Structures are given as C-alpha cells and as structure tokens.
Amino acid sequence: MDTALDRAVRVFRERGYHATSIGDLTAAMRLATGSVYKAFRDKHAVFLAAFERYVALRQEQTRNAAAKGTNGRERLRHVLLSHVEHSQGSEGRRGCLVVGSAVELSALDPMVGARVNAQLKTNENFIAGLIREGQADGSIPAHVEADDTARLMICITQGLRVVGKARLPLDGERLVGVAMKLLA
C-alpha cells in the first residue's frame, strides 16, 4: 500500500488534485480501477491517504535533518538546508504537496484545509522547539521571539518549495545563511 501511495503522491505533487484523474492514479499506482475504488472509495480518499503518507515521510526527513546538528541553532540550520535540498532539481519541480494543497484546495475543501493548517502548525511548532532548544543551550540569543521567528521560518521554507516548483535556482548555503540571521 505504501508503494502505491508513494506513486499517487508523485502524481498529485506533479499535477495537482484537479488535473489528476482516476486513470492517472490507477496507472501510477499500478492498480486496476476497481481496486482503487475498493481500497479508497474515490479520488478524494486517495488524495487524503497520499497527503498523510507525504507528510509522514517529510516529517521523518525533517527530523533526520535536525538530528545532524549538535545544538538548537545547528539543528535548525540543517532543517533549512533540507528544505533547500528538497526544493531543487527533480524533487523541487515535483513540488510540495502541502503547499500545492494550500493553494489549490484549502479554500474549497475544509477537510484538506484542516490537514494543511495542522501540518503547517506542526512544522512551525517543531521549528519553535528548535529555537527554544537553541536558547536553552546558548546557541540562540534569549531575545529571539521563538513563535514569531518560527512563523517567519515557515514562510521561508514554504516559499522555497514554491520557488523550486517554479524551477528558479537556489543557492542553499547563501539563503540559509541569510535566514539564520533571524536568530542573531
């Protein structure tokens, strides 16, 4: 099931929800139409399952990136670098399912909107936690407002994903260096 959902995630990331047909999904998932309907009921249910799979995988990637740091500041730097990495090349061109869903579906689909908002809040809380960790270990000054800075960092990370989808070049080290100045 995870393999089939990973394939569905790719289609939704590349094409968006509305431009993806059941035929696109069955071909990508390598399942018969009847099997898709039996397992998921409809395209919307496939999308919701794919969204949940995507955010679980991205959270794992983010936590793994953070684990490379030795203090809060470095852990946050690695998270930002991970976002840059996933915003470039073929991965960047596929786009972010959370960003795509926020733009395409959130205003019209309360169920998707709630999931997008929950994921953005989860990401923001994670970043705020890294900032607080950095404040506790002395790598980030105490005067940095953790919640507001985390919100701005979310704007930066999600903007990176938009820029990646648009295929604009990103100088990761330079951009992350600028973003880290928010922690001065």
C-alpha positions as CSV (number, residue, x, y, z in Angstrom):
1,M,0.0,0.0,0.0
2,D,2.8,2.4,0.8
3,T,4.4,1.9,-2.6
4,A,1.0,2.6,-4.3
5,L,0.5,5.7,-2.2
6,D,4.1,6.9,-2.9
7,R,3.2,6.7,-6.6
8,A,0.0,8.6,-6.0
9,V,1.8,11.3,-4.1
10,R,4.1,11.8,-7.0
11,V,1.2,12.3,-9.4
12,F,-0.6,14.7,-7.1
13,R,2.6,16.7,-6.5
14,E,3.4,17.0,-10.2
15,R,-0.1,17.7,-11.5
16,G,-2.2,18.9,-8.6
17,Y,-5.5,17.5,-7.4
18,H,-7.8,18.8,-10.2
19,A,-5.5,17.9,-13.1
20,T,-5.2,14.3,-11.8
21,S,-7.7,11.8,-13.0
22,I,-8.5,8.4,-11.6
23,G,-6.9,7.0,-14.8
24,D,-3.7,8.8,-13.9
25,L,-3.8,7.4,-10.4
26,T,-4.5,3.8,-11.5
27,A,-1.7,3.9,-14.0
28,A,0.8,5.4,-11.5
29,M,-0.3,3.2,-8.6
30,R,-0.3,0.1,-10.9
31,L,-3.8,-0.9,-9.7
32,A,-7.0,-1.7,-11.5
33,T,-9.7,1.0,-11.3
34,G,-11.8,-1.4,-9.3
35,S,-9.0,-2.0,-6.8
36,V,-8.5,1.7,-6.3
37,Y,-12.2,2.3,-5.6
38,K,-12.4,-0.7,-3.3
39,A,-9.4,0.5,-1.3
40,F,-10.1,4.2,-1.3
41,R,-13.7,4.8,-2.4
42,D,-12.9,7.8,-4.6
43,K,-10.2,10.2,-5.8
44,H,-10.6,12.4,-2.8
45,A,-9.9,9.5,-0.4
46,V,-6.8,8.5,-2.4
47,F,-5.7,12.1,-2.1
48,L,-6.2,12.2,1.7
49,A,-4.3,9.0,2.1
50,A,-1.5,10.2,-0.2
51,F,-1.4,13.5,1.8
52,E,-1.0,11.7,5.1
53,R,1.7,9.5,3.6
54,Y,3.6,12.5,2.2
55,V,3.5,14.5,5.5
56,A,4.7,11.4,7.5
57,L,7.7,11.0,5.1
58,R,8.5,14.7,5.1
59,Q,8.4,14.8,8.9
60,E,10.8,11.9,9.1
61,Q,13.2,13.7,6.7
62,T,12.9,16.9,8.7
63,R,13.7,15.1,12.0
64,N,16.6,13.3,10.4
65,A,18.0,16.6,9.1
66,A,17.6,18.2,12.6
67,A,19.4,15.2,14.2
68,K,22.6,16.2,12.3
69,G,23.0,19.3,14.4
70,T,24.8,19.4,17.8
71,N,22.7,22.3,19.2
72,G,19.4,24.0,18.5
73,R,20.9,26.6,16.1
74,E,22.7,23.9,14.1
75,R,19.7,21.6,14.1
76,L,17.6,24.4,12.7
77,R,20.2,25.2,10.1
78,H,20.1,21.6,8.9
79,V,16.3,21.7,8.7
80,L,16.6,24.8,6.5
81,L,19.2,23.1,4.3
82,S,17.0,20.1,3.9
83,H,14.2,22.3,2.7
84,V,16.5,23.9,0.1
85,E,17.7,20.4,-1.0
86,H,14.1,19.2,-1.5
87,S,13.3,22.4,-3.4
88,Q,15.8,21.8,-6.1
89,G,16.2,19.5,-9.1
90,S,13.5,17.0,-10.0
91,E,12.3,16.9,-6.4
92,G,11.8,20.6,-6.4
93,R,10.0,20.5,-9.7
94,R,7.5,18.0,-8.3
95,G,6.6,20.5,-5.7
96,C,5.4,20.2,-2.1
97,L,2.0,18.5,-1.6
98,V,1.3,20.7,1.4
99,V,2.0,23.9,-0.5
100,G,0.1,22.7,-3.5
101,S,-2.9,21.7,-1.4
102,A,-2.9,25.0,0.4
103,V,-3.0,26.9,-2.9
104,E,-5.3,24.6,-4.8
105,L,-7.7,23.1,-2.3
106,S,-7.7,24.8,1.2
107,A,-10.2,27.5,0.4
108,L,-12.7,25.0,-1.2
109,D,-12.2,21.8,0.8
110,P,-12.5,22.2,4.6
111,M,-11.1,18.7,5.2
112,V,-7.9,19.4,3.2
113,G,-7.7,22.9,4.6
114,A,-7.7,21.5,8.1
115,R,-4.9,19.0,7.3
116,V,-2.8,21.7,5.6
117,N,-3.3,24.0,8.6
118,A,-2.4,21.2,11.0
119,Q,0.7,20.3,9.1
120,L,1.9,23.9,8.9
121,K,1.3,24.3,12.6
122,T,3.2,21.1,13.3
123,N,6.1,22.3,11.3
124,E,6.0,25.7,13.0
125,N,5.9,24.1,16.4
126,F,8.9,21.9,15.5
127,I,10.9,25.0,14.4
128,A,9.9,26.9,17.5
129,G,11.0,24.0,19.6
130,L,14.4,24.1,17.9
131,I,14.7,27.8,18.6
132,R,13.8,27.2,22.3
133,E,16.4,24.4,22.4
134,G,19.0,26.8,21.0
135,Q,18.1,29.4,23.6
136,A,18.4,26.8,26.3
137,D,21.8,25.6,25.0
138,G,23.0,29.2,24.4
139,S,23.3,28.9,20.6
140,I,20.4,31.3,20.0
141,P,20.1,34.5,21.9
142,A,17.3,34.6,24.5
143,H,15.8,37.8,23.0
144,V,14.8,35.9,19.8
145,E,11.0,35.5,19.8
146,A,10.6,31.8,19.2
147,D,7.0,31.7,17.9
148,D,7.2,34.7,15.6
149,T,10.5,33.6,14.2
150,A,9.2,30.1,13.7
151,R,6.2,31.6,11.7
152,L,8.6,33.5,9.5
153,M,10.8,30.4,9.0
154,I,7.6,28.5,7.8
155,C,7.0,31.3,5.3
156,I,10.6,30.9,4.2
157,T,10.5,27.1,3.9
158,Q,7.2,27.0,2.1
159,G,8.4,29.8,-0.2
160,L,11.5,27.7,-1.0
161,R,9.1,25.0,-2.2
162,V,7.2,27.4,-4.4
163,V,10.5,28.7,-5.9
164,G,11.6,25.1,-6.5
165,K,8.4,24.3,-8.3
166,A,8.9,27.3,-10.5
167,R,12.4,26.0,-11.3
168,L,14.3,29.1,-10.1
169,P,17.9,28.4,-8.9
170,L,18.6,28.3,-5.2
171,D,21.9,29.0,-3.5
172,G,21.2,27.0,-0.4
173,E,24.2,27.9,1.8
174,R,23.7,31.6,1.0
175,L,19.9,31.6,1.5
176,V,20.2,29.6,4.7
177,G,22.9,32.0,5.9
178,V,20.5,34.9,5.4
179,A,17.7,33.1,7.2
180,M,19.9,32.3,10.1
181,K,20.5,36.0,10.7
182,L,16.9,36.0,12.1
183,L,18.4,34.2,15.1
184,A,21.0,36.9,15.9
